[in-house]
Amino acid sequence: MKSVVFVNRLILIAAALIIAGAFISLVFKEEGLPEPAAERIIPPGERYKTENYRISPYDSLIRAWSDSSGLDWRFVSAIVHKESRFRHDATSGRGAAGLMQMMPSTARAFGADSLLDASQSVMAGTRYIKYLSNCYRKLAADPTELKKLTLAAYNAGTGRVRDLINYARLKGVDPSYWDNLVSIIPEMREDSILTVDTVKLGKFQGVETIAFVQEVMSRYERYKEIAP
């Protein structure tokens, strides 16, 4: 009996809401006013877009998270462009996703649960970039070289960069400059590298990483002109 009464109450409430909606619509029409627009459900990745921007619709979001990590937001924007072309729903065949194309396991380690959410993606990405930057802060010759080493690690992983640094030292090459590390990459492609004890991950082609560093740094320089 109670369930019947409850259902009847729900029906009455629903009917009242329908009548109220119709009444409001009638009032707006009689007064010549436009009816209120229906609320649009905005996907999480779109919520952070802004109309007035210099580099991307995510300028304010990237600025905020970059500032919290002590990073140049234009540098981070250059990475985002290279990784996803500013598409919050971008995915790769390797499993990376989001604006910063991070792997889910790495993103979780830096606080993100949903990589398709723009804010979480940039939050985790900037924290990861800061972590990588700290790894090479004492090694890099200057701030520009630090950015290049950070980019190399972002693309290829810290293990690959560690192999490059160790092999450079073995060869008597100064590893504090990215171009010096690039100069030994051809040797990293040879079978002979497999016998070097300090190289833990084996052969490294490095073509993608070299291009990644070059393209991001080039775009970063352009962004500094666009948004000084």
N, CA, C and O of each residue as an XYZ file, in Angstrom:
912
protein
N       0.823     -1.208      0.000
C       0.000      0.000      0.000
C       0.856      1.256      0.000
O       0.574      2.213     -0.722
N       1.905      1.247      0.815
C       2.805      2.399      0.888
C       3.481      2.661     -0.452
O       3.654      3.811     -0.857
N       3.866      1.577     -1.141
C       4.542      1.740     -2.436
C       3.609      2.373     -3.452
O       4.047      3.166     -4.285
N       2.318      2.031     -3.395
C       1.337      2.603     -4.319
C       1.195      4.098     -4.062
O       1.148      4.900     -4.994
N       1.128      4.461     -2.769
C       1.009      5.874     -2.403
C       2.238      6.654     -2.879
O       2.121      7.771     -3.382
N       3.424      6.043     -2.711
C       4.669      6.697     -3.113
C       4.697      6.933     -4.614
O       5.073      8.014     -5.068
N       4.298      5.919     -5.391
C       4.262      6.040     -6.849
C       3.286      7.131     -7.266
O       3.585      7.931     -8.153
N       2.102      7.166     -6.617
C       1.114      8.193     -6.945
C       1.657      9.597     -6.686
O       1.397     10.525     -7.450
N       2.412      9.738     -5.599
C       3.015     11.037     -5.286
C       4.016     11.456     -6.364
O       4.060     12.616     -6.774
N       4.832     10.472     -6.820
C       5.792     10.771     -7.881
C       5.094     11.228     -9.147
O       5.560     12.138     -9.832
N       3.959     10.582     -9.457
C       3.206     10.949    -10.657
C       2.677     12.369    -10.538
O       2.735     13.145    -11.492
N       2.156     12.708     -9.350
C       1.631     14.053     -9.124
C       2.730     15.112     -9.239
O       2.519     16.183     -9.807
N       3.913     14.790     -8.685
C       5.039     15.733     -8.750
C       5.469     15.949    -10.192
O       5.712     17.080    -10.612
N       5.564     14.858    -10.951
C       5.971     14.959    -12.352
C       4.976     15.790    -13.146
O       5.358     16.617    -13.974
N       3.679     15.558    -12.880
C       2.638     16.318    -13.571
C       2.743     17.799    -13.243
O       2.582     18.654    -14.115
N       3.018     18.093    -11.971
C       3.145     19.496    -11.547
C       4.316     20.172    -12.238
O       4.219     21.330    -12.645
N       5.423     19.451    -12.371
C       6.592     20.008    -13.031
C       6.319     20.294    -14.507
O       6.754     21.315    -15.040
N       5.599     19.386    -15.159
C       5.245     19.575    -16.567
C       4.364     20.797    -16.734
O       4.576     21.606    -17.637
N       3.355     20.932    -15.844
C       2.441     22.080    -15.906
C       3.201     23.378    -15.665
O       2.969     24.379    -16.343
N       4.122     23.352    -14.681
C       4.902     24.550    -14.360
C       5.769     24.953    -15.542
O       5.897     26.137    -15.853
N       6.364     23.963    -16.198
C       7.201     24.257    -17.357
C       6.400     24.866    -18.485
O       6.840     25.811    -19.141
N       5.222     24.317    -18.702
C       4.362     24.844    -19.759
C       3.930     26.266    -19.443
O       3.857     27.113    -20.334
N       3.638     26.531    -18.146
C       3.223     27.876    -17.726
C       4.341     28.893    -17.946
O       4.101     29.994    -18.442
N       5.575     28.511    -17.571
C       6.716     29.412    -17.748
C       6.940     29.708    -19.228
O       7.210     30.845    -19.613
N       6.822     28.660    -20.054
C       6.996     28.849    -21.498
C       5.948     29.807    -22.044
O       6.253     30.648    -22.890
N       4.683     29.682    -21.555
C       3.596     30.540    -22.003
C       3.851     31.986    -21.611
O       3.618     32.899    -22.404
N       4.332     32.198    -20.386
C       4.623     33.557    -19.909
C       5.682     34.206    -20.783
O       5.546     35.363    -21.180
N       6.739     33.456    -21.082
C       7.820     34.017    -21.909
C       7.305     34.388    -23.297
O       7.709     35.403    -23.863
N       6.409     33.560    -23.845
C       5.877     33.842    -25.179
C       4.984     35.080    -25.159
O       5.072     35.925    -26.050
N       4.115     35.191    -24.134
C       3.201     36.318    -24.035
C       3.954     37.630    -23.840
O       3.532     38.669    -24.347
N       5.056     37.589    -23.115
C       5.834     38.795    -22.851
C       6.823     39.101    -23.977
O       7.530     40.108    -23.946
N       6.856     38.214    -24.967
C       7.768     38.438    -26.076
C       9.219     38.207    -25.721
O      10.112     38.745    -26.375
N       9.464     37.415    -24.695
C      10.829     37.151    -24.249
C      11.311     35.817    -24.797
O      10.513     34.900    -24.993
N      12.604     35.702    -25.045
C      13.140     34.405    -25.488
C      13.095     33.401    -24.351
O      13.346     33.757    -23.200
N      12.783     32.172    -24.653
C      12.747     31.149    -23.617
C      14.153     30.830    -23.140
O      15.101     30.902    -23.922
N      14.303     30.477    -21.869
C      15.635     30.133    -21.354
C      16.230     28.976    -22.146
O      15.541     27.999    -22.440
N      17.511     29.087    -22.490
C      18.172     28.018    -23.242
C      18.384     26.808    -22.350
O      18.688     26.941    -21.164
N      18.222     25.636    -22.926
C      18.457     24.411    -22.167
C      19.934     24.321    -21.797
O      20.799     24.688    -22.592
N      20.219     23.838    -20.606
C      21.602     23.737    -20.148
C      22.365     22.730    -21.009
O      21.898     21.613    -21.228
N      23.530     23.130    -21.491
C      24.354     22.219    -22.298
C      25.329     21.497    -21.395
O      26.048     22.120    -20.613
N      25.349     20.191    -21.505
C      26.292     19.398    -20.724
C      27.636     19.441    -21.433
O      27.785     18.904    -22.531
N      28.616     20.083    -20.800
C      29.915     20.273    -21.420
C      30.850     19.133    -21.018
O      31.041     18.891    -19.826
N      31.436     18.428    -21.990
C      32.388     17.355    -21.657
C      33.539     17.897    -20.819
O      33.946     19.044    -21.006
N      34.070     17.096    -19.901
C      35.153     17.551    -19.015
C      36.310     18.200    -19.753
O      36.826     19.225    -19.306
N      36.725     17.631    -20.866
C      37.865     18.171    -21.582
C      37.616     19.532    -22.194
O      38.558     20.253    -22.521
N      36.321     19.894    -22.356
C      35.987     21.172    -22.979
C      35.796     22.285    -21.951
O      35.777     23.458    -22.323
N      35.656     21.952    -20.688
C      35.288     22.942    -19.680
C      36.330     24.016    -19.468
O      36.030     25.091    -18.949
N      37.547     23.727    -19.868
C      38.633     24.629    -19.545
C      39.048     25.486    -20.735
O      40.045     26.205    -20.665
N      38.296     25.416    -21.815
C      38.628     26.209    -22.989
C      38.239     27.671    -22.780
O      37.249     27.968    -22.112
N      39.022     28.577    -23.354
C      38.720     29.992    -23.301
C      38.696     30.560    -24.716
O      39.393     30.066    -25.603
N      37.895     31.593    -24.921
C      37.775     32.174    -26.257
C      38.943     33.099    -26.581
O      39.394     33.147    -27.725
N      39.431     33.824    -25.599
C      40.533     34.751    -25.825
C      41.848     34.075    -25.453
O      42.155     33.899    -24.273
N      42.610     33.702    -26.458
C      43.859     33.006    -26.186
C      44.910     33.406    -27.206
O      44.596     33.945    -28.266
N      46.173     33.129    -26.865
C      47.288     33.471    -27.741
C      47.850     32.239    -28.455
O      48.266     32.316    -29.611
N      47.856     31.110    -27.756
C      48.470     29.899    -28.305
C      47.428     28.807    -28.549
O      47.367     28.232    -29.635
N      46.610     28.526    -27.533
C      45.595     27.478    -27.663
C      44.405     27.818    -26.781
O      44.514     28.678    -25.906
N      43.264     27.157    -26.994
C      42.111     27.396    -26.122
C      42.356     26.997    -24.667
O      41.553     27.314    -23.789
N      43.464     26.304    -24.414
C      43.781     25.868    -23.059
C      44.856     26.734    -22.404
O      45.495     26.304    -21.443
N      45.060     27.946    -22.912
C      46.104     28.823    -22.373
C      46.014     28.995    -20.858
O      47.005     28.813    -20.150
N      44.827     29.345    -20.363
C      44.690     29.640    -18.931
C      44.950     28.399    -18.088
O      45.548     28.481    -17.015
N      44.497     27.252    -18.579
C      44.713     26.003    -17.849
C      46.195     25.637    -17.819
O      46.727     25.275    -16.770
N      46.854     25.731    -18.961
C      48.278     25.403    -19.041
C      49.105     26.397    -18.225
O      50.080     26.012    -17.580
N      48.722     27.659    -18.253
C      49.409     28.671    -17.439
C      49.333     28.309    -15.962
O      50.340     28.330    -15.253
N      48.132     27.977    -15.507
C      47.916     27.717    -14.083
C      48.748     26.540    -13.594
O      49.428     26.646    -12.574
N      48.701     25.417    -14.311
C      49.444     24.237    -13.865
C      50.948     24.405    -14.068
O      51.739     23.873    -13.290
N      51.346     25.136    -15.101
C      52.776     25.397    -15.312
C      53.328     26.269    -14.192
O      54.418     26.018    -13.679
N      52.570     27.292    -13.818
C      52.998     28.162    -12.721
C      53.161     27.372    -11.427
O      54.091     27.615    -10.658
N      52.258     26.430    -11.192
C      52.324     25.658     -9.950
C      53.550     24.758     -9.909
O      53.990     24.360     -8.830
N      54.113     24.429    -11.090
C      55.308     23.597    -11.153
C      56.569     24.392    -11.461
O      57.653     23.823    -11.592
N      56.424     25.709    -11.577
C      57.586     26.540    -11.871
C      58.107     26.361    -13.280
O      59.315     26.422    -13.508
N      57.206     26.140    -14.236
C      57.591     25.921    -15.632
C      57.116     27.066    -16.510
O      56.168     27.770    -16.161
N      57.766     27.251    -17.636
C      57.338     28.223    -18.629
C      56.143     27.620    -19.379
O      56.276     26.586    -20.034
N      54.981     28.267    -19.280
C      53.770     27.703    -19.871
C      53.865     27.586    -21.387
O      53.182     26.763    -21.996
N      54.721     28.418    -22.001
C      54.889     28.340    -23.449
C      55.671     27.086    -23.835
O      55.437     26.499    -24.892
N      56.592     26.686    -22.980
C      57.330     25.439    -23.180
C      56.383     24.246    -23.065
O      56.422     23.326    -23.882
N      55.542     24.277    -22.047
C      54.556     23.203    -21.867
C      53.584     23.188    -23.047
O      53.221     22.117    -23.534
N      53.164     24.357    -23.507
C      52.250     24.434    -24.652
C      52.872     23.821    -25.901
O      52.186     23.175    -26.692
N      54.172     24.029    -26.073
C      54.857     23.442    -27.228
C      54.840     21.919    -27.160
O      54.703     21.246    -28.182
N      54.979     21.388    -25.965
C      54.903     19.931    -25.791
C      53.494     19.435    -26.097
O      53.319     18.431    -26.788
N      52.490     20.144    -25.580
C      51.101     19.742    -25.805
C      50.783     19.752    -27.305
O      50.129     18.841    -27.812
N      51.242     20.772    -27.996
C      50.993     20.824    -29.444
C      51.605     19.617    -30.143
O      50.959     18.981    -30.975
N      52.829     19.310    -29.809
C      53.503     18.179    -30.446
C      52.809     16.866    -30.117
O      52.688     15.993    -30.976
N      52.359     16.724    -28.897
C      51.770     15.454    -28.455
C      50.350     15.242    -28.961
O      50.006     14.136    -29.377
N      49.517     16.284    -28.932
C      48.094     16.072    -29.213
C      47.457     17.104    -30.119
O      46.273     16.991    -30.437
N      48.214     18.116    -30.549
C      47.644     19.232    -31.328
C      46.488     19.883    -30.555
O      45.528     20.367    -31.156
N      46.587     19.889    -29.230
C      45.603     20.494    -28.328
C      44.242     19.800    -28.394
O      43.206     20.438    -28.206
N      44.250     18.503    -28.659
C      43.015     17.705    -28.620
C      42.981     16.938    -27.305
O      43.816     16.068    -27.057
N      42.004     17.272    -26.468
C      41.949     16.656    -25.138
C      41.594     15.175    -25.202
O      41.877     14.430    -24.264
N      40.972     14.738    -26.311
C      40.549     13.344    -26.426
C      41.484     12.525    -27.318
O      41.117     11.443    -27.773
N      42.680     13.034    -27.564
C      43.631     12.312    -28.415
C      44.110     11.025    -27.731
O      44.342     11.002    -26.522
N      44.250      9.970    -28.513
C      44.762      8.702    -28.005
C      45.786      8.154    -29.002
O      45.796      8.536    -30.172
N      46.643      7.259    -28.521
C      47.633      6.644    -29.400
C      47.522      5.135    -29.324
O      46.940      4.583    -28.390
N      48.090      4.478    -30.321
C      48.061      3.020    -30.342
C      48.855      2.396    -29.211
O      48.663      1.224    -28.885
N      49.742      3.169    -28.614
C      50.560      2.661    -27.508
C      49.838      2.734    -26.165
O      50.297      2.175    -25.169
N      48.693      3.435    -26.152
C      47.934      3.552    -24.908
C      48.007      4.912    -24.250
O      47.345      5.153    -23.240
N      48.819      5.818    -24.822
C      48.893      7.168    -24.274
C      47.615      7.918    -24.621
O      46.958      7.617    -25.618
N      47.265      8.907    -23.781
C      46.008      9.617    -24.014
C      46.063     11.030    -23.460
O      46.902     11.368    -22.625
N      45.127     11.852    -23.961
C      44.958     13.193    -23.430
C      45.838     14.235    -24.083
O      46.593     13.943    -25.010
N      45.731     15.449    -23.589
C      46.476     16.573    -24.145
C      47.973     16.323    -24.162
O      48.663     16.713    -25.105
N      48.479     15.668    -23.114
C      49.920     15.492    -22.989
C      50.373     14.078    -23.311
O      51.542     13.737    -23.129
N      49.433     13.244    -23.796
C      49.754     11.897    -24.276
C      50.619     11.111    -23.289
O      51.683     10.596    -23.635
N      50.134     11.038    -22.066
C      50.843     10.266    -21.048
C      50.284      8.859    -20.977
O      49.115      8.630    -21.288
N      51.116      7.922    -20.568
C      50.640      6.572    -20.323
C      49.861      6.565    -18.998
O      50.237      7.274    -18.064
N      48.800      5.787    -18.908
C      47.971      5.791    -17.700
C      48.752      5.547    -16.410
O      48.487      6.200    -15.400
N      49.706      4.620    -16.428
C      50.458      4.317    -15.207
C      51.286      5.517    -14.754
O      51.358      5.818    -13.562
N      51.911      6.200    -15.716
C      52.694      7.394    -15.376
C      51.777      8.498    -14.877
O      52.090      9.179    -13.901
N      50.653      8.675    -15.543
C      49.715      9.723    -15.139
C      49.204      9.495    -13.723
O      49.099     10.438    -12.939
N      48.888      8.249    -13.396
C      48.405      7.949    -12.034
C      49.466      8.282    -10.998
O      49.148      8.762     -9.910
N      50.726      8.029    -11.333
C      51.814      8.322    -10.403
C      51.922      9.812    -10.108
O      52.463     10.215     -9.078
N      51.399     10.631    -11.029
C      51.455     12.078    -10.839
C      50.078     12.694    -10.605
O      49.872     13.889    -10.814
N      49.140     11.850    -10.165
C      47.870     12.356     -9.636
C      46.679     12.389    -10.549
O      45.642     12.926    -10.159
N      46.766     11.837    -11.762
C      45.643     11.900    -12.697
C      44.913     10.564    -12.780
O      45.535      9.510    -12.918
N      43.589     10.621    -12.694
C      42.760      9.422    -12.842
C      42.145      9.334    -14.237
O      41.908      8.242    -14.752
N      41.892     10.490    -14.839
C      41.262     10.518    -16.150
C      42.076     11.393    -17.090
O      42.057     12.618    -16.973
N      42.780     10.781    -18.008
C      43.640     11.536    -18.921
C      42.850     12.303    -19.974
O      43.383     13.232    -20.581
N      41.593     11.936    -20.203
C      40.787     12.661    -21.169
C      40.191     13.927    -20.572
O      39.572     14.721    -21.280
N      40.376     14.112    -19.282
C      40.011     15.369    -18.637
C      41.196     16.326    -18.790
O      42.300     16.035    -18.331
N      40.961     17.457    -19.433
C      42.056     18.364    -19.767
C      42.856     18.795    -18.548
O      44.086     18.807    -18.583
N      42.167     19.147    -17.474
C      42.873     19.638    -16.293
C      43.758     18.567    -15.675
O      44.897     18.842    -15.296
N      43.239     17.348    -15.573
C      44.040     16.265    -14.996
C      45.237     15.933    -15.876
O      46.325     15.650    -15.375
N      45.032     15.968    -17.186
C      46.127     15.663    -18.098
C      47.257     16.676    -17.962
O      48.426     16.301    -17.875
N      46.906     17.960    -17.942
C      47.925     19.001    -17.832
C      48.556     19.006    -16.442
O      49.754     19.250    -16.299
N      47.752     18.738    -15.431
C      48.293     18.656    -14.071
C      49.375     17.586    -13.988
O      50.488     17.851    -13.533
N      49.041     16.372    -14.431
C      49.995     15.272    -14.363
C      51.192     15.534    -15.274
O      52.333     15.239    -14.919
N      50.916     16.093    -16.457
C      51.993     16.359    -17.397
C      53.001     17.361    -16.884
O      54.208     17.154    -17.015
N      52.519     18.448    -16.298
C      53.445     19.458    -15.777
C      54.233     18.917    -14.578
O      55.413     19.226    -14.415
N      53.588     18.127    -13.761
C      54.307     17.527    -12.629
C      55.395     16.576    -13.122
O      56.487     16.513    -12.556
N      55.082     15.850    -14.170
C      56.058     14.916    -14.730
C      57.229     15.668    -15.362
O      58.386     15.278    -15.200
N      56.923     16.740    -16.079
C      57.984     17.549    -16.682
C      58.887     18.126    -15.595
O      60.109     18.157    -15.745
N      58.281     18.582    -14.507
C      59.067     19.118    -13.398
C      59.973     18.044    -12.805
O      61.132     18.302    -12.482
N      59.430     16.843    -12.667
C      60.220     15.718    -12.147
C      61.415     15.434    -13.064
O      62.541     15.275    -12.593
N      61.164     15.372    -14.360
C      62.249     15.109    -15.311
C      63.285     16.222    -15.289
O      64.489     15.968    -15.335
N      62.809     17.445    -15.218
C      63.723     18.587    -15.164
C      64.643     18.498    -13.951
O      65.834     18.796    -14.041
N      64.087     18.092    -12.830
C      64.903     17.951    -11.615
C      65.950     16.852    -11.762
O      67.013     16.915    -11.144
N      65.650     15.854    -12.572
C      66.599     14.749    -12.776
C      67.895     15.226    -13.436
O      68.965     14.677    -13.176
N      67.796     16.247    -14.287
C      68.962     16.685    -15.075
C      69.436     18.097    -14.724
O      70.294     18.660    -15.404
N      68.872     18.658    -13.662
C      69.192     20.041    -13.304
C      70.683     20.235    -13.028
O      71.264     21.240    -13.439
N      71.298     19.287    -12.339
C      72.720     19.419    -11.999
C      73.627     19.072    -13.177
O      74.779     19.503    -13.223
N      73.120     18.310    -14.111
C      73.927     17.876    -15.251
C      73.944     18.895    -16.380
O      74.998     19.161    -16.957
N      72.789     19.468    -16.701
C      72.652     20.330    -17.880
C      73.548     21.559    -17.800
O      73.733     22.143    -16.732
N      74.100     21.940    -18.945
C      75.022     23.070    -19.002
C      74.326     24.402    -18.735
O      74.928     25.315    -18.170
N      73.061     24.515    -19.137
C      72.321     25.764    -18.951
C      70.824     25.458    -19.064
O      70.449     24.321    -19.348
N      69.963     26.467    -18.844
C      68.515     26.222    -18.900
C      68.019     25.656    -20.229
O      67.092     24.847    -20.252
N      68.631     26.078    -21.330
C      68.211     25.557    -22.629
C      68.552     24.072    -22.760
O      67.738     23.281    -23.236
N      69.752     23.704    -22.336
C      70.137     22.291    -22.386
C      69.287     21.461    -21.436
O      69.003     20.295    -21.710
N      68.883     22.055    -20.324
C      67.999     21.350    -19.387
C      66.671     21.032    -20.052
O      66.139     19.935    -19.886
N      66.137     21.975    -20.794
C      64.879     21.734    -21.505
C      65.048     20.614    -22.524
O      64.162     19.771    -22.666
N      66.160     20.595    -23.228
C      66.383     19.562    -24.247
C      66.500     18.171    -23.623
O      65.928     17.208    -24.134
N      67.235     18.070    -22.528
C      67.354     16.776    -21.842
C      66.003     16.331    -21.290
O      65.664     15.148    -21.329
N      65.239     17.287    -20.778
C      63.904     16.981    -20.264
C      63.008     16.462    -21.369
O      62.273     15.494    -21.173
N      63.063     17.098    -22.535
C      62.260     16.654    -23.674
C      62.664     15.266    -24.136
O      61.810     14.444    -24.466
N      63.962     15.005    -24.159
C      64.442     13.685    -24.580
C      63.889     12.613    -23.656
O      63.466     11.551    -24.112
N      63.893     12.889    -22.361
C      63.378     11.922    -21.385
C      61.859     11.796    -21.493
O      61.311     10.709    -21.315
N      61.183     12.901    -21.782
C      59.718     12.863    -21.930
C      59.334     11.957    -23.090
O      58.332     11.245    -23.028
N      60.138     11.989    -24.146
C      59.834     11.193    -25.327
C      60.332      9.757    -25.229
O      59.596      8.819    -25.536
N      61.581      9.585    -24.802
C      62.202      8.253    -24.844
C      62.239      7.552    -23.497
O      62.439      6.339    -23.431
N      62.049      8.308    -22.421
C      62.124      7.711    -21.088
C      63.459      7.989    -20.420
O      64.469      8.189    -21.094
N      63.460      8.001    -19.116
C      64.689      8.297    -18.375
C      65.744      7.208    -18.550
O      66.941      7.488    -18.490
N      65.310      5.979    -18.764
C      66.261      4.884    -18.940
C      67.115      5.068    -20.182
O      68.324      4.840    -20.148
N      66.494      5.480    -21.277
C      67.233      5.706    -22.517
C      68.215      6.865    -22.365
O      69.355      6.792    -22.823
N      67.758      7.929    -21.719
C      68.639      9.079    -21.532
C      69.790      8.708    -20.604
O      70.917      9.169    -20.788
N      69.508      7.892    -19.628
C      70.584      7.423    -18.725
C      71.623      6.629    -19.507
O      72.823      6.799    -19.290
N      71.177      5.764    -20.411
C      72.108      5.011    -21.259
C      72.981      5.948    -22.091
O      74.188      5.745    -22.218
N      72.343      6.984    -22.658
C      73.087      7.949    -23.466
C      74.148      8.667    -22.635
O      75.290      8.828    -23.066
N      73.758      9.088    -21.455
C      74.687      9.813    -20.580
C      75.855      8.912    -20.165
O      77.013      9.329    -20.194
N      75.542      7.691    -19.785
C      76.597      6.763    -19.356
C      77.554      6.433    -20.494
O      78.767      6.356    -20.299
N      76.991      6.239    -21.688
C      77.854      5.912    -22.823
C      78.700      7.124    -23.227
O      79.861      6.978    -23.610
N      78.117      8.305    -23.138
C      78.875      9.524    -23.450
C      80.065      9.658    -22.509
O      81.173      9.980    -22.940
N      79.837      9.414    -21.250
C      80.932      9.512    -20.272
C      82.003      8.465    -20.561
O      83.198      8.730    -20.427
N      81.562      7.276    -20.958
C      82.507      6.224    -21.296
C      83.378      6.628    -22.485
O      84.554      6.271    -22.556
N      82.788      7.373    -23.412
C      83.498      7.805    -24.617
C      84.265      9.117    -24.412
O      84.950      9.596    -25.316
N      84.138      9.684    -23.214
C      84.805     10.958    -22.959
C      84.093     12.150    -23.559
O      84.710     13.179    -23.834
N      82.777     12.008    -23.765
C      81.951     13.070    -24.345
C      81.187     13.769    -23.229
O      80.632     13.113    -22.347
N      81.157     15.093    -23.264
C      80.455     15.882    -22.256
C      78.939     15.696    -22.411
O      78.383     16.129    -23.420
N      78.252     15.068    -21.445
C      76.818     14.795    -21.581
C      75.922     15.968    -21.182
O      74.697     15.848    -21.193
N      76.529     17.093    -20.832
C      75.708     18.226    -20.382
C      75.094     18.990    -21.548
O      74.292     19.901    -21.343
N      75.474     18.618    -22.784
C      74.913     19.244    -23.978
C      74.182     18.187    -24.811
O      74.741     17.133    -25.115
N      72.945     18.471    -25.173
C      72.137     17.520    -25.919
C      72.785     17.162    -27.263
O      72.772     15.997    -27.660
N      73.342     18.137    -27.957
C      73.970     17.841    -29.254
C      75.114     16.839    -29.120
O      75.361     16.051    -30.033
N      75.806     16.867    -27.995
C      76.874     15.879    -27.762
C      76.290     14.473    -27.648
O      76.866     13.504    -28.142
N      75.141     14.383    -26.992
C      74.485     13.074    -26.868
C      73.967     12.607    -28.226
O      74.034     11.421    -28.549
N      73.452     13.543    -29.014
C      72.979     13.207    -30.360
C      74.125     12.648    -31.206
O      73.923     11.749    -32.023
N      75.314     13.183    -31.003
C      76.459     12.766    -31.817
C      76.854     11.308    -31.593
O      77.474     10.697    -32.463
N      76.499     10.742    -30.430
C      76.861      9.345    -30.162
C      75.710      8.377    -30.428
O      75.890      7.163    -30.333
N      74.537      8.898    -30.759
C      73.397      8.019    -31.008
C      73.651      7.040    -32.155
O      73.215      5.893    -32.059
N      74.337      7.434    -33.240
C      74.627      6.434    -34.282
C      75.329      5.191    -33.743
O      75.078      4.083    -34.218
N      76.205      5.367    -32.754
C      76.888      4.211    -32.159
C      75.927      3.379    -31.319
O      76.129      2.178    -31.135
N      74.880      4.026    -30.810
C      73.888      3.311    -30.008
C      73.027      2.380    -30.866
O      72.300      1.536    -30.342
N      73.115      2.541    -32.174
C      72.327      1.712    -33.088
C      73.067      0.444    -33.505
O      72.482     -0.443    -34.126
N      74.330      0.361    -33.170
C      75.155     -0.771    -33.593
C      75.036     -1.952    -32.616
O      74.758     -1.772    -31.430
N      75.251     -3.148    -33.144
C      75.195     -4.347    -32.297
C      76.245     -4.304    -31.189
O      76.055     -4.894    -30.126
N      77.332     -3.616    -31.435
C      78.413     -3.570    -30.445
C      77.989     -2.923    -29.138
O      78.616     -3.135    -28.100
N      76.920     -2.129    -29.190
C      76.464     -1.455    -27.969
C      75.927     -2.462    -26.959
O      75.858     -2.179    -25.762
N      75.547     -3.638    -27.450
C      74.985     -4.667    -26.574
C      76.016     -5.233    -25.606
O      75.653     -5.869    -24.617
N      77.274     -5.011    -25.878
C      78.332     -5.528    -25.002
C      78.812     -4.491    -23.985
O      79.689     -4.777    -23.169
N      78.242     -3.298    -24.036
C      78.650     -2.222    -23.117
C      77.857     -2.359    -21.823
O      76.628     -2.284    -21.835
N      78.543     -2.557    -20.730
C      77.885     -2.821    -19.448
C      77.008     -1.666    -18.964
O      75.962     -1.892    -18.357
N      77.428     -0.445    -19.229
C      76.680      0.703    -18.717
C      75.419      1.016    -19.517
O      74.609      1.845    -19.103
N      75.251      0.354    -20.663
C      74.047      0.533    -21.477
C      73.084     -0.597    -21.134
O      73.307     -1.749    -21.505
N      72.016     -0.258    -20.426
C      71.116     -1.276    -19.883
C      69.955     -1.662    -20.801
O      69.421     -2.767    -20.700
N      69.564     -0.750    -21.699
C      68.364     -1.003    -22.499
C      68.660     -1.387    -23.940
O      67.752     -1.439    -24.769
N      69.903     -1.652    -24.237
C      70.246     -2.117    -25.574
C      70.296     -1.020    -26.614
O      70.505      0.149    -26.293
N      70.103     -1.407    -27.858
C      70.235     -0.460    -28.966
C      69.136      0.602    -28.929
O      68.013      0.368    -28.483
N      69.518      1.772    -29.419
C      68.594      2.907    -29.419
C      68.712      3.639    -30.748
O      69.767      4.178    -31.082
N      67.626      3.649    -31.494
C      67.638      4.320    -32.797
C      67.665      5.839    -32.633
O      68.460      6.524    -33.276
N      66.809      6.353    -31.785
C      66.843      7.764    -31.420
C      66.291      8.757    -32.425
O      66.256      9.954    -32.142
N      65.855      8.295    -33.595
C      65.385      9.214    -34.645
C      64.179     10.020    -34.160
O      64.129     11.239    -34.323
N      63.220      9.330    -33.571
C      62.005     10.000    -33.094
C      62.337     11.016    -31.998
O      61.790     12.118    -31.976
N      63.228     10.638    -31.104
C      63.575     11.522    -29.990
C      64.308     12.769    -30.464
O      64.036     13.868    -29.981
N      65.226     12.610    -31.394
C      65.941     13.763    -31.942
C      64.955     14.740    -32.580
O      65.042     15.948    -32.361
N      64.023     14.215    -33.366
C      63.018     15.063    -34.021
C      62.106     15.719    -32.989
O      61.739     16.885    -33.134
N      61.745     14.979    -31.959
C      60.860     15.503    -30.915
C      61.492     16.717    -30.238
O      60.853     17.761    -30.106
N      62.720     16.582    -29.818
C      63.421     17.681    -29.141
C      63.518     18.891    -30.062
O      63.241     20.017    -29.649
N      63.908     18.657    -31.295
C      64.084     19.753    -32.245
C      62.773     20.475    -32.522
O      62.736     21.705    -32.524
N      61.707     19.733    -32.754
C      60.425     20.336    -33.097
C      59.817     21.105    -31.925
O      59.289     22.202    -32.107
N      59.892     20.535    -30.733
C      59.319     21.215    -29.567
C      60.096     22.493    -29.253
O      59.494     23.528    -28.967
N      61.413     22.430    -29.304
C      62.211     23.616    -29.021
C      61.962     24.710    -30.064
O      61.913     25.892    -29.724
N      61.805     24.319    -31.322
C      61.529     25.286    -32.381
C      60.180     25.958    -32.157
O      60.054     27.174    -32.302
N      59.183     25.172    -31.807
C      57.852     25.730    -31.548
C      57.864     26.597    -30.294
O      57.189     27.625    -30.243
N      58.615     26.195    -29.302
C      58.740     26.988    -28.080
C      59.275     28.377    -28.395
O      58.786     29.365    -27.846
N      60.265     28.468    -29.263
C      60.813     29.772    -29.647
C      59.751     30.615    -30.342
O      59.693     31.827    -30.134
N      58.908     29.991    -31.168
C      57.835     30.733    -31.842
C      56.799     31.192    -30.829
O      56.297     32.313    -30.915
N      56.479     30.343    -29.881
C      55.487     30.710    -28.863
C      55.971     31.864    -28.000
O      55.162     32.671    -27.541
N      57.265     31.957    -27.772
C      57.795     33.072    -26.984
C      57.586     34.394    -27.714
O      57.478     35.443    -27.078
N      57.528     34.350    -29.040
C      57.268     35.550    -29.815
C      55.778     35.883    -29.838
O      55.390     37.051    -29.811
N      54.960     34.852    -29.888
C      53.503     35.034    -29.910
C      52.983     35.538    -28.573
O      52.123     36.417    -28.524
N      53.504     34.980    -27.497
C      53.020     35.311    -26.148
C      54.207     35.655    -25.255
O      54.621     34.838    -24.432
N      54.758     36.862    -25.412
C      55.927     37.248    -24.626
C      55.591     37.442    -23.139
O      56.473     37.769    -22.344
